[in-house]
Amino acid sequence: MQFQKTMKYDEETDRWCVELEGRNYGLHCGECFEIYIGGQSIPCRIEKDAQWYLIMEDVSFDLRRSNSYMVNV
């Protein structure tokens, strides 16, 4: 079962996090989930190089630390 959650950047842990069961869960490289773009959920994978980014099919884009994103986890 998937849950729609807000993904936010946590500067203390240098990770993107979602709240699950009252606790922040830090995402790790290679984890897969769906991100909402324009109301459409799109499967993706999170990775880190110099900064965190997402890979969707053959496209990648950097995540903006000041933004939050709706995701299914």
C-alpha positions as CSV (number, residue, x, y, z in Angstrom):
1,M,0.0,0.0,0.0
2,Q,1.3,3.4,-0.9
3,F,0.9,6.6,1.0
4,Q,1.0,10.2,-0.4
5,K,3.5,12.1,1.7
6,T,5.5,15.4,1.6
7,M,9.2,14.9,1.0
8,K,11.4,17.6,2.5
9,Y,15.2,18.1,2.8
10,D,16.7,17.8,6.3
11,E,19.9,19.8,6.6
12,E,21.0,18.0,9.8
13,T,21.2,14.6,8.1
14,D,21.8,15.8,4.5
15,R,18.9,13.6,3.4
16,W,15.5,13.9,1.8
17,C,12.9,12.7,4.4
18,V,9.2,11.7,4.6
19,E,7.3,11.4,7.8
20,L,6.1,7.8,8.4
21,E,4.3,6.7,11.5
22,G,5.2,9.9,13.3
23,R,9.0,9.6,12.5
24,N,11.1,11.2,9.8
25,Y,12.5,8.6,7.5
26,G,15.6,9.6,5.6
27,L,15.7,8.3,2.0
28,H,18.8,6.5,0.7
29,C,20.4,6.3,-2.7
30,G,18.6,3.9,-5.0
31,E,15.2,4.0,-3.3
32,C,12.3,4.1,-5.6
33,F,9.0,5.9,-5.2
34,E,6.6,8.1,-7.2
35,I,6.8,11.9,-7.4
36,Y,3.9,14.1,-8.3
37,I,4.5,16.5,-11.2
38,G,1.6,18.5,-12.4
39,G,-0.8,16.2,-10.6
40,Q,0.6,13.1,-12.3
41,S,2.5,10.5,-10.3
42,I,5.7,9.4,-12.0
43,P,8.0,6.5,-10.9
44,C,11.5,7.6,-9.9
45,R,14.7,6.7,-8.1
46,I,16.6,9.0,-5.7
47,E,20.4,9.3,-6.0
48,K,23.2,11.5,-4.8
49,D,26.3,13.0,-6.5
50,A,27.4,16.5,-5.5
51,Q,23.7,16.9,-4.6
52,W,20.5,14.9,-4.5
53,Y,18.7,14.2,-7.7
54,L,15.9,12.0,-9.2
55,I,16.0,9.7,-12.2
56,M,12.8,9.2,-14.1
57,E,13.1,6.9,-17.1
58,D,16.0,8.5,-19.1
59,V,15.7,11.9,-17.4
60,S,17.3,13.2,-14.2
61,F,16.9,16.4,-12.3
62,D,18.3,18.0,-9.2
63,L,16.1,18.5,-6.2
64,R,15.9,22.0,-4.7
65,R,16.6,21.9,-1.0
66,S,14.2,24.8,-0.3
67,N,11.3,23.0,-2.0
68,S,9.1,20.2,-0.8
69,Y,7.6,17.5,-3.1
70,M,4.6,15.3,-2.9
71,V,5.5,11.6,-3.2
72,N,4.0,8.1,-2.9
73,V,6.1,5.9,-0.7
